[in-house]
Amino acid sequence: MTYYVHADKFFLENRTENGGFLEITDDGKFGLYHREVPKSTAEIHDYSGKWIAPGLVDTHIHGSVKEDVMSSDWEGINRLSEALLSAGVTSWLPTTITAADETLTRICQMFAQHHGEETGAKIQGLHFEGPFFTEEHAGAENPKYMCDPDLDLFNKWLNASGGLLKKISMAPERKGAREFIREVTKQGIVVALGHSNAAFNEAVAGVEAGARVFTHTFNGMPDPAHHGATIANAAMLLNNVVDELICDGHHVEEALVRGLINVVGPEHVALITDCMEAGMMPDGDYMLGELSVYVQDGMARLKQDNSLAGSILQLKDAVKNVVDWTIVTPEKAIMMASYVPAKSVNILASCGSIKPDKDADFIVLNPDMTLVETYLNGESRYQATK
């Protein structure tokens, strides 16, 4: 049944409105925004004192609630999709890590078989983080599986996924990278650059071949340099690219978060979590793929060398952090966690903004940016405890 949402503020796709009423149609879609009370007998959901924003979109996430894309069966993946609603996430790209061909193929087949059956946050595609990385910046990726880009191998995974594979992160300095990037982007695949030791010019060549995203900027790559510029310099300086950013206060210090956003603009930054299975779980021992991880003091680290191993960040907290750090306004923070990531991987038609005839996936926020409630297809699916 059609109803209207009333709130103090609405973060619509092209503007932010104070007060008013947003129509939710009986088929679970967004209708029109009205400044005045609609002449209708439809029910009004009153969120006076609250703000309405689009559901968040996490385009780089490995797991949470002890579930992981690399190891969970479909029941576990669906449990993860349900848990993401409590993080304000209504759409996501399950993300793999570097692994053996047969493992990645099996994962693609599982998602192809069950896609659309998830009952929580919507799976909008798959993101392959690797295996075409460089060993120098392997991070929490297993270097023994890393190799040069292989178009036939990629197409095998793409076919196994039923076309669900939408994005691949890779190192632009690997042999044959430019040719690979050119070919897969012709197929509509989004290429992100990361886990790389690339010099500035190598990263530029990758972008000019068709890459358009930088994978968790500043992590898994050499620092920016004023002599011998690196891939990190490219992330900060190239036009028309999107920089993923993990804003948990650990992966990138606040000062550099501020610097990047000031340089490229919030419209070119996609907030991500890179969350692994320890998300929403207590401190302790966990796994990331085949590697042992321990979680302590808000950080996930590899046991073998103490390097950061993904995160335990929830996307709603990344949004709150960049506002609390006074780096951007609430409006821009929401944009960086919904519109920008959705646009960066070509799924904006399905999610990422409040616009008529899109699925009514939205969140209710307090003015301090804490999450109150999450809606999916116009139905309330998560309520924060008071």
Summary of the structure (lengths in Angstrom):
residues: 386
radius of gyration: 20.2
end to end distance: 27.6
largest distance: 66.5
contacts: 1460
relative contact order: 0.16
helix: 28%
strand: 30%
